[in-house]
Amino acid sequence: MSVLVVGSVAYDGIEAPAGKVDRILGGSATYISLASGYFTQPVRLVGTVGYDFAESDKKLLKDKGVDMEGFKVDESGLTFFWKGRYHENLNNRDTLDTQLNVFEHFDPVIPEVYKGSRIVCLGNIAPELQLKVLDQVRGPKLTICDTMNFWISGSREALDEVIKRVDVLIINDQEAQELTGESNLNVCARKIRQMGPKYLIIKKGEHGAVLYSEQDMFSAPAFPLKTIVDPTGAGDSFLGGFAGWLSWSDRINEENLRRAVVYGSVMASYCVEDFGPNRLTQLRKFDIDTRYDVFKKMSQIPGRL
């Protein structure tokens, strides 16, 4: 199945306990596309950058199987830039600088050839823009959405409409609690699913991720990494692995969604091993399958005696 990704393409500056980079490729659509591309190609990317976007980064995306017809270079300004500093525990970060630049005027226009994409991934952008995408695509088999606290508090009405219209919502535990006003994640899940999505995935950082559906619940562990370099893009990489596996396997059912959650966790675990998307550009299928098998072994429950 074809995958459409709509989101930000950016440059990031990152400070973390493991080190510092002043400028590296980033953005939600970048991570989703690179992670998804290991399972299915081409991945159809819709995003905008400025005149400073490096030809080497454009080539990287193309070489990784990303279809660039929906990728636009706006010569009037610079590429979206974000800078952040992670705390020692890596669970918290401070935003040091945000320059929207040309992304401030991003208006996602879906190319005609993209409109029939079977899986639509809505990266973490304004819900008003996500709605514009949903209005343009034609009968996707699965729509997947990410969001964040900023939109929950600042664009709630539009976000509620997005949640009502998508099949899968992927958020973290804090976002689920803010969205519902509840502290118990199981209660959060029930309330969010009543808002519209068939499936909900709540990410819990180093504690893994939980898939909720009408009939079932599935909890996947996090990979026990010895060192985490940079958490930026981990959630987007999860979304990309999740969507990419479903696209390749061409089956959307309870069992396969569980596999997709694990593949999403695999891609997120690789993402955090280096700054930016560096690690995502160096993987082999063998690496992904090997780590999937480790996840499977970690989650195996022995039968009763």
Stockholm file with secondary structure:
# STOCKHOLM 1.0

chainA/1-305         MSVLVVGSVAYDGIEAPAGKVDRILGGSATYISLASGYFTQPVRLVGTVGYDFAESDKKLLKDKGVDMEGFKVDESGLTFFWKGRYHENLNNRDTLDTQLNVFEHFDPVIPEVYKGSRIVCLGNIAPELQLKVLDQVRGPKLTICDTMNFWISGSREALDEVIKRVDVLIINDQEAQELTGESNLNVCARKIRQMGPKYLIIKKGEHGAVLYSEQDMFSAPAFPLKTIVDPTGAGDSFLGGFAGWLSWSDRINEENLRRAVVYGSVMASYCVEDFGPNRLTQLRKFDIDTRYDVFKKMSQIPGRL
#=GR chainA/1-305 SS CCEEEESCCEEEEEEETTEEEEEEEECHHHHHHHHHTTTSSCEEEEEEEETTCCHHHHHHHHHTTEEEEEEEEETTSCCCEEEEEECTTSSCEEEEEEECGGGGGCCCCCCGGGTTCSEEEECSSCHHHHHHHHHHSCCCSEEEEECCHHHHHHSHHHHHHHHHHCSEEEEEHHHHHHHHSCSSHHHHHHHHHHTSCSEEEEECGGGCEEEECSSCEEEECCCCCSCCCCCTTHHHHHHHHHHHHHHHHTCCSHHHHHHHHHHHHHHHHHHTTSSTTTGGGSCCHHHHHHHHHHHHHHHCCCCCC
#=GC SS_cons         CCEEEESCCEEEEEEETTEEEEEEEECHHHHHHHHHTTTSSCEEEEEEEETTCCHHHHHHHHHTTEEEEEEEEETTSCCCEEEEEECTTSSCEEEEEEECGGGGGCCCCCCGGGTTCSEEEECSSCHHHHHHHHHHSCCCSEEEEECCHHHHHHSHHHHHHHHHHCSEEEEEHHHHHHHHSCSSHHHHHHHHHHTSCSEEEEECGGGCEEEECSSCEEEECCCCCSCCCCCTTHHHHHHHHHHHHHHHHTCCSHHHHHHHHHHHHHHHHHHTTSSTTTGGGSCCHHHHHHHHHHHHHHHCCCCCC
//
